[in-house]
Amino acid sequence: GGLRVAIMYPDVPELERAVEQCGTATPAPGVSLHSLRKPWIEAESVEQGFFALFGKGKAMVRHLPDEADAYVCLTFSAQELPDVEELCDREEFKKPVVLFNLKLDTQRGDLGLPAFPAKDLQWRFLSRAKPVYFLRTRQYTLSLPVPPFVVNYQGAIFRQYPGPYQCLLDTGKTFRPVSTSERRPALGEFKETITQALKITGGDGESPAKRFARTGVKAITWWEEDAGEDELYEDWRY
């Protein structure tokens, strides 16, 4: 047969909803639907049951389907990402695990907050997630000393593996490639790149866009910073 794919949902209610929508737990040849976490009623102890109510505890992660050659994880929240880490650990990272449209950048921003996993989940696990299709849009405003005084502009960081990361400037009709790089640019680098690409000249001969990019506060999220030895992998950057 061909590749056998297990589509994983975070818990039983999500799985039951998917099965109801598909009409079956095997929607296509070689494709099966599974819940990664057991229901709390299957807890083997009071402690397990308590943590299961809050979606915690690795002991509540199910035994993996033996027939699966690859996993596709859907609808996992930031609180449920440690379960995906447990899945990868049990498979010793030998089988492909696809984190499909989980908006990891948004979820990384929640790490370290109360009731969320600690930030080191990024360095030990999410840093292994290689972006194969990535699109992150941003909008900015540039103030000028001459008309039109205010310029609103936007762009996107785009990557389709195995191609490089691209900084794209929205021209109103299309996205124009401005630069490419093998390493994922931080938000501050991206902002500086598309700001310089505006090429708006002020009265003093210097581009206000360049001056703004040079003197403005560089925005960088905590997970984009160089974590040194704490960052166990760099797959997510390349």
QUIPE-V887391 format. One line per field, one symbol per residue. burial: + if it has 16 or more other C-alpha atoms within 10 Angstrom, else -. A space follows every 50 residues. Layout:
burial: ???
This chain:
burial: ----++++++++-+++-++-----+-----++++++++++--+----++- ++--++++++++-+---++++-++++-+++++++++++--------+++- -+-+--++-++-----+-+++++-+++++++--+---------+------ --+++++++----+++++++-----++-++---+++++++++++++++-- ------++++-++---------+-------+++--+++
